[in-house]
Amino acid sequence: MQCALLLMGRDLCFGLHQKLNIVQKKAVKEYKKMQEKILKKSSHIDLIEGNIVAGLVRFAIPLMIGNLLQQFYNIADTLIVGRFLGKEALAAVGSAYSIMVFLTSVILGLCMGSSAFLSIQYGRKDRASFSSGNFMSFILIGGFAATLNVVVYLGMDNILKLLQIPSDVYASMRSYVVIIYGGLMATFLYNYFANCLRAVGNSLVPLLFLGISSILNIALDILFVAIFAFGIQGAAVATVFSQYVSGIGIWIYAWKKMPDLRFERNRMHFQKDILKSILNLSILTSLQQSIMNFGILMVQGLVNSFGAAVMAAFGAAVKIDTFAYSPVQDFGNAFSTFVAQNHGAGKGERIRVGGRKAVLAVFLFCTAISLLVFLFAGGLMAIFTEDSEIIGIGVSYLRTEGIFYCLIGFLFLFYGYFRAVEQPFVSVVLTITSLGTRVLLAYLLSGMPMIGYRGIWVSIPVGWVLADLIGLFFLKRK
C-alpha cells in the first residue's frame, strides 16, 4: 500500500514538473516575443507621418550617440598612446587617423548613397526595387572595398611619402597602418548594414553594435598598450578587432532579424534602371565624402611639414573638433533620411516644414558647442598631453575654428538635403568649394612667416561660409 502511494506521489510530482516546464517554456517564449516587439517598436521610427521634430530627434539621437562613441574610442587610442608611448607615437596615430578617415569616407559615401536610394524606395513602398537595390549595392560596394584594401597595401609607402611623414615618426606610423588597413572590410560591413537599417527607420540597432565595439576597443587598448606594453601595434590590433566584432555582428543581426534586408533569389540580378540610380547617388556621394577628406589629408601633409609638435597638436585638436560637431553631422544624416522618405512619398510641404525646424535646431546646438569649446580648449587639450607647447598650438586651432561650428552645421544639412532629393552633384559642388578654398588658402597663408601654421586654422571657416552661400543659392534656385 505504501509503495503504491509512493509511486502515485512520484507520478504526480513528475506530471507537475512536466507541466511546470511547459508553462515556463511558454512564458519564456512569450517574454521573448514581447521583448522583440518592444525592440522593433522602439527601433523603427516612422518619418513619413507624425510629429516632425519628435521623429527627427528620436531618429537622430542614436546616430549622435553612435558617432560620439566612435569618436570616443578614436580619442581613447590617441589618449592612451599619447600618455604611454610619447610624442612621436601620438603624431603617428594622429596622421594615420587622417588616412583612415579618408579611406573610410570613400566606403561610407557609397553606403550613404545606396541608403538614400533605399530610403526613397521605402517611402514609395516599392519592395521590388528595394530588394534589387539592396543586392546590387552590397555586391558593388563590397567588391570596391576589397579592391581598395589591396590597393592601399600595395601603395603603402607611396602614401606615407605623399604625407611628408618626418623620419622620426615614419617607422611607428608604418607599423601602425599595416595593421589598421586590415580593418577596411569590417568598416564596409558595419557601414553598409548600419545604413540599410537606418534607411528603414532603424537607428537604434547600429548604435548597440557600435557601443559594444567601442567598449571592447577601449578595454583592449588598455590591455595591449598599458598592461602588456605591445606598443603602437597593440592600439592598432585593438581597433581592428573591435571593428570586426561590430561589422560581423550587425551583418548577422540584419540577416536574421530583418527579412526586408535579406537577398531574395528572384531579385539577385542587375537591373539597368535601378543600377543607374544607385550609381548616380552612390558615386557622387562617395565623391563628395572623399573630396572632403582628401582635402583634409592634403592639409595633414601641410601640417606635417611643421614638425612633430604641430602634428601632435593637430591630431589631438582634430579629435576634439570632430567630437564636438559630430552630433550635428549625424543630425544632417537623420535629416537626409527624413527628406528621402518623404521625397519618395511625395510630401514636399512636410519636407519644407522639417527643413525650417532643422535649421533652428542646428543653430542653437552649434552656438552652445562653440561657446564650450572656446572656454575649455586648454583643459580639453590637457587630456591628451602635458606638453605645454602642444597644448598651446591645439588651443589656437580650437579657438580659431571652433567658434564657427554653425557654418559647418548648415553645410551638413545642405549635404543631406541634396542627396535625399536625388541631386548629389550639388553636394559635390559644395564640398569642392569648401575644401578647395580651405586647401588653397591654407597653403597660401601658412607660407607667410608672420602667420605660419595658424593660416591653416583660418582657412577652415572661410571655406565653410563660401559653401553655405552656394548651397543657399542652389536651394533658392530649385
C-alpha positions in Angstrom: 0.0 0.0 0.0 2.8 2.4 1.0 4.7 1.5 -2.2 1.6 2.2 -4.3 1.1 5.6 -2.6 4.8 6.5 -3.2 4.5 5.5 -6.8 1.4 7.6 -7.2 3.1 10.6 -5.5 6.2 10.2 -7.7 4.0 10.1 -10.9 2.0 13.2 -9.6 5.3 15.1 -9.0 6.7 14.1 -12.3 3.5 15.2 -14.1 3.5 18.5 -12.2 7.2 19.0 -13.1 6.5 18.4 -16.8 3.5 20.9 -16.7 5.7 23.5 -14.9 8.4 23.0 -17.6 5.8 23.6 -20.3 4.4 26.7 -18.6 7.9 28.0 -18.1 8.8 27.5 -21.7 5.6 29.2 -22.9 6.3 32.1 -20.5 9.9 32.5 -21.8 8.6 32.3 -25.4 6.0 35.0 -24.7 8.6 37.1 -23.0 10.9 36.9 -25.9 8.1 37.8 -28.3 7.2 40.8 -26.1 10.9 41.8 -26.0 11.3 41.6 -29.8 8.0 43.5 -30.2 9.2 46.3 -27.9 12.6 46.5 -29.6 11.0 46.6 -33.0 8.6 49.3 -32.0 11.3 51.4 -30.3 13.9 51.0 -33.1 11.7 51.6 -36.1 10.7 55.2 -36.4 8.1 56.5 -38.9 9.5 59.7 -40.5 6.7 60.0 -43.1 3.8 60.5 -40.5 3.5 62.1 -37.1 5.4 64.9 -35.3 8.3 66.0 -37.4 10.6 67.3 -34.6 9.9 64.3 -32.3 10.5 61.8 -35.2 13.7 63.6 -36.2 15.1 63.8 -32.7 14.2 60.1 -31.9 15.9 59.0 -35.1 18.9 61.3 -34.7 19.8 60.6 -31.1 21.1 57.0 -31.7 23.1 58.3 -34.6 24.6 61.1 -32.4 25.4 58.7 -29.6 26.9 56.2 -32.0 29.2 58.8 -33.6 30.2 60.1 -30.2 31.0 56.5 -29.2 33.1 56.1 -32.3 34.9 59.4 -31.7 35.3 58.3 -28.1 37.2 55.2 -29.0 39.3 57.1 -31.5 40.1 59.5 -28.7 40.9 56.6 -26.4 43.5 55.4 -29.0 45.0 58.9 -29.0 44.9 59.4 -25.3 46.4 56.0 -24.3 49.1 56.3 -27.0 49.9 59.8 -26.0 50.2 59.0 -22.3 52.1 55.8 -22.6 54.1 55.9 -25.8 55.1 59.6 -26.2 55.0 62.4 -28.7 56.3 60.5 -31.8 53.7 57.7 -31.4 50.9 60.4 -30.8 51.9 62.1 -34.0 51.9 58.8 -35.9 48.4 57.8 -34.7 47.1 61.4 -35.5 48.4 61.2 -39.1 47.2 57.6 -39.6 43.7 58.7 -38.4 43.6 61.2 -41.3 44.4 58.4 -43.8 41.8 56.1 -42.4 39.1 58.8 -42.3 39.8 59.4 -46.0 39.6 55.7 -46.9 36.6 55.1 -44.7 34.9 58.2 -46.3 35.0 56.6 -49.7 33.3 53.5 -48.5 30.9 55.4 -46.3 29.9 57.7 -49.2 29.0 54.7 -51.3 26.9 53.2 -48.4 25.2 56.6 -47.7 24.3 56.9 -51.4 22.8 53.5 -51.6 21.0 54.2 -48.4 19.4 57.3 -49.9 18.1 55.1 -52.8 16.7 52.5 -50.3 15.0 55.3 -48.2 13.3 56.6 -51.3 12.0 53.2 -52.3 10.9 52.6 -48.7 8.9 55.8 -48.8 7.4 54.7 -52.1 6.7 51.2 -50.6 8.3 49.7 -53.7 9.5 46.4 -52.2 10.8 45.0 -55.6 13.1 48.0 -56.2 14.2 48.0 -52.6 15.2 44.3 -52.7 17.0 44.6 -56.0 18.8 47.7 -54.9 20.0 46.1 -51.7 21.5 43.2 -53.5 23.3 45.3 -56.2 24.6 47.8 -53.6 26.1 45.1 -51.4 27.9 43.4 -54.3 29.2 46.6 -55.8 30.3 48.3 -52.6 31.8 45.1 -51.2 33.8 44.5 -54.3 35.1 48.0 -54.3 36.1 47.9 -50.7 38.1 44.7 -51.3 39.8 46.2 -54.3 40.6 49.4 -52.3 42.1 47.3 -49.5 44.5 45.6 -51.9 45.5 49.0 -53.5 46.3 50.7 -50.2 48.6 47.8 -49.1 50.4 47.9 -52.4 50.8 51.7 -52.3 51.5 52.0 -48.6 55.0 53.6 -48.8 54.0 56.0 -51.5 51.0 57.2 -49.4 53.3 57.8 -46.4 55.8 59.7 -48.6 53.0 61.9 -50.0 52.0 62.9 -46.5 55.6 64.1 -45.8 55.9 62.0 -42.7 59.0 63.0 -40.7 61.8 60.4 -40.3 61.4 60.2 -36.5 57.7 59.2 -36.9 57.9 57.2 -40.2 58.7 53.7 -38.7 56.0 54.0 -36.0 53.3 55.1 -38.4 54.1 52.4 -40.9 53.9 49.6 -38.3 50.5 51.1 -37.2 48.9 51.4 -40.6 50.0 47.9 -41.7 47.5 46.6 -39.1 44.9 49.4 -39.3 44.4 48.8 -43.1 43.2 45.3 -42.2 40.0 46.8 -40.8 38.7 48.3 -44.1 36.4 45.3 -44.8 35.0 45.5 -41.3 34.3 49.2 -41.9 32.4 48.2 -45.1 30.3 45.6 -43.3 29.3 47.9 -40.4 28.6 51.0 -42.5 26.7 49.1 -45.2 24.3 47.3 -42.8 24.0 50.3 -40.5 22.9 52.5 -43.4 20.5 49.9 -44.6 18.9 49.7 -41.2 18.7 53.5 -41.0 17.1 53.6 -44.4 14.0 51.8 -43.0 13.9 53.9 -39.9 16.0 51.8 -37.5 18.9 53.8 -36.0 18.9 52.0 -32.6 20.5 48.7 -33.6 23.6 50.2 -35.3 24.1 52.1 -32.0 24.0 48.9 -29.9 26.7 47.2 -32.1 28.8 50.3 -32.1 28.6 50.6 -28.3 29.8 47.0 -27.9 32.7 47.7 -30.3 33.7 50.9 -28.5 33.8 49.4 -25.1 35.8 46.4 -26.4 38.2 48.8 -28.2 38.9 50.8 -25.0 39.4 47.7 -22.9 41.8 46.1 -25.4 43.7 49.4 -25.8 44.3 49.4 -22.0 45.2 45.7 -22.0 47.6 45.8 -25.0 49.2 49.2 -24.6 49.2 50.0 -20.9 49.4 46.5 -19.4 51.1 44.2 -22.0 53.2 47.0 -23.5 52.6 45.9 -27.1 53.3 49.5 -28.2 51.6 51.2 -31.1 50.8 47.9 -32.8 48.7 46.9 -29.8 46.5 50.0 -30.2 46.0 49.1 -33.9 45.1 45.4 -33.1 42.6 46.6 -30.5 40.9 48.9 -33.1 40.7 46.4 -35.9 39.5 43.5 -33.7 36.7 45.7 -32.3 35.7 46.8 -35.8 35.2 43.2 -36.9 33.1 42.5 -33.9 30.6 45.3 -34.8 30.8 44.6 -38.6 30.1 40.9 -38.5 27.7 41.3 -35.6 25.4 43.8 -37.4 25.6 41.6 -40.6 24.3 38.6 -38.7 21.6 40.7 -37.0 20.3 42.2 -40.2 20.2 38.8 -41.9 18.4 37.0 -39.1 16.1 39.7 -37.8 15.3 41.9 -40.8 13.6 39.9 -43.6 13.4 43.1 -45.8 17.2 43.1 -45.9 17.7 39.5 -47.0 18.5 38.9 -50.6 15.6 37.5 -52.5 16.5 34.8 -55.0 14.3 36.3 -57.8 15.9 39.8 -57.2 19.6 38.7 -57.3 20.4 40.1 -60.7 21.4 43.5 -62.0 18.7 45.8 -63.5 19.9 48.7 -65.6 17.5 51.4 -64.4 18.0 50.6 -60.7 21.7 50.3 -61.2 21.9 53.7 -62.8 20.0 55.4 -59.9 22.3 53.7 -57.3 25.5 54.5 -59.1 24.4 58.2 -59.5 23.7 58.5 -55.8 26.5 56.3 -54.5 29.3 57.6 -56.7 28.5 61.2 -56.3 28.0 60.9 -52.5 31.3 59.0 -52.3 33.0 61.6 -54.4 31.6 64.3 -52.1 32.8 62.4 -49.0 36.2 61.5 -50.4 36.9 65.0 -51.8 36.1 66.4 -48.3 38.5 64.0 -46.6 41.1 64.2 -49.4 41.3 67.9 -48.7 41.8 67.2 -45.0 44.5 64.7 -46.0 46.3 67.4 -48.0 46.0 69.7 -45.1 47.5 67.0 -42.9 50.5 66.8 -45.2 50.9 70.6 -44.8 50.6 70.2 -41.0 53.3 67.5 -41.0 55.8 69.9 -42.7 55.8 72.0 -39.5 57.2 69.1 -37.3 56.1 66.7 -34.6 54.7 69.3 -32.1 52.3 70.8 -34.6 51.4 67.2 -35.9 50.7 66.1 -32.4 48.6 69.2 -31.5 46.6 69.0 -34.8 46.0 65.2 -34.3 44.6 65.8 -30.8 42.7 69.0 -31.6 41.0 67.4 -34.6 39.7 64.6 -32.3 38.2 67.2 -30.0 36.9 69.2 -33.0 35.2 66.1 -34.6 33.8 65.0 -31.3 32.3 68.5 -30.8 30.5 68.8 -34.1 29.8 65.1 -34.9 26.3 65.3 -33.4 25.2 67.9 -35.9 26.7 65.9 -38.7 24.6 62.9 -37.6 21.6 65.2 -37.4 22.3 66.1 -41.0 22.3 62.4 -41.9 19.0 61.9 -40.0 17.5 64.9 -41.8 18.6 63.3 -45.1 16.7 60.1 -44.3 13.7 62.1 -43.3 13.8 64.1 -46.6 14.4 60.9 -48.7 11.5 59.0 -47.3 9.2 62.0 -47.6 10.5 62.7 -51.1 9.6 59.1 -52.1 6.2 59.6 -50.5 5.7 62.9 -52.4 5.3 65.0 -49.2 7.0 68.3 -50.3 5.3 70.5 -47.7 6.4 68.2 -44.8 10.0 68.5 -46.1 9.8 72.3 -46.1 8.4 72.5 -42.6 11.1 70.0 -41.4 13.8 72.0 -43.1 13.0 75.2 -41.2 12.9 73.4 -37.9 16.2 71.6 -38.6 18.0 74.9 -39.3 16.8 76.3 -36.0 17.9 73.2 -34.1 21.4 73.3 -35.7 21.9 77.0 -34.9 21.0 76.5 -31.2 23.2 73.4 -30.8 26.2 74.7 -32.6 26.2 78.0 -30.7 26.3 76.2 -27.4 29.1 73.8 -28.5 31.2 76.7 -29.9 31.0 78.5 -26.6 32.0 75.4 -24.6 35.0 74.6 -26.9 36.2 78.2 -26.8 36.1 78.4 -23.0 37.5 74.9 -22.2 40.0 74.5 -25.1 43.0 74.4 -22.8 41.5 71.8 -20.5 40.4 69.6 -23.4 44.0 69.6 -24.9 45.5 68.8 -21.5 43.6 65.5 -21.5 45.9 64.2 -24.3 49.2 65.6 -23.3 51.1 67.6 -20.6 53.4 69.2 -23.2 52.7 73.0 -22.9 53.9 73.7 -26.5 51.4 71.1 -27.9 48.6 72.4 -25.7 49.2 76.0 -26.9 49.2 75.0 -30.6 46.0 73.0 -30.1 44.2 75.8 -28.2 45.0 78.2 -31.1 43.3 75.8 -33.5 40.2 75.2 -31.4 39.6 78.8 -30.7 40.1 80.0 -34.3 38.0 77.3 -35.9 35.6 76.2 -33.2 33.6 79.5 -32.9 32.2 78.9 -36.4 30.5 75.5 -35.9 27.2 76.9 -37.1 28.7 77.2 -40.6 29.6 73.5 -40.9 26.2 72.6 -39.2 24.3 74.3 -42.0 26.6 72.6 -44.6 25.7 69.2 -43.3 22.0 70.0 -43.7 22.7 71.0 -47.3 24.7 67.8 -48.0 21.8 65.7 -46.6 19.1 67.5 -48.4 20.5 67.5 -51.9 21.5 63.8 -51.5 18.0 62.9 -50.4 16.2 64.7 -53.4 18.5 62.9 -55.9 20.7 65.9 -56.6 24.0 64.7 -55.1 26.0 66.7 -57.7 25.2 69.9 -55.7 26.8 68.3 -52.6 29.9 67.7 -54.7 30.0 71.3 -55.8 29.6 72.5 -52.1 32.4 70.2 -51.0 34.8 71.3 -53.7 34.1 74.9 -52.8 34.6 74.3 -49.1 37.7 72.1 -49.3 39.2 73.8 -52.4 39.1 77.1 -50.6 40.5 75.6 -47.4 43.5 73.9 -49.1 44.4 76.8 -51.3 44.1 79.3 -48.5 46.0 77.1 -46.1 49.0 76.7 -48.4 49.0 80.4 -49.2 48.7 81.7 -45.6 50.9 79.2 -43.9 53.7 80.1 -46.3 53.8 83.6 -44.8 56.4 83.6 -42.0 54.3 86.0 -39.8 51.3 83.7 -40.0 52.8 80.2 -40.2 50.7 77.2 -39.3 47.9 79.5 -37.9 47.0 80.1 -41.6 45.8 76.5 -41.8 43.3 77.2 -39.0 42.0 80.4 -40.5 41.3 78.8 -43.9 38.7 76.3 -42.5 35.7 78.7 -41.7 36.3 80.7 -44.8 35.7 77.5 -46.9 32.5 76.8 -44.9 30.9 80.2 -45.4 31.5 80.1 -49.1 30.0 76.7 -49.4 26.9 77.7 -47.4 26.3 80.7 -49.6 26.4 78.5 -52.7 24.1 75.9 -51.1 21.6 78.7 -50.3 21.8 79.8 -53.9 21.0 76.3 -55.2 18.2 75.9 -52.7 16.5 79.1 -53.8 17.0 78.4 -57.4 15.5 74.9 -57.3 
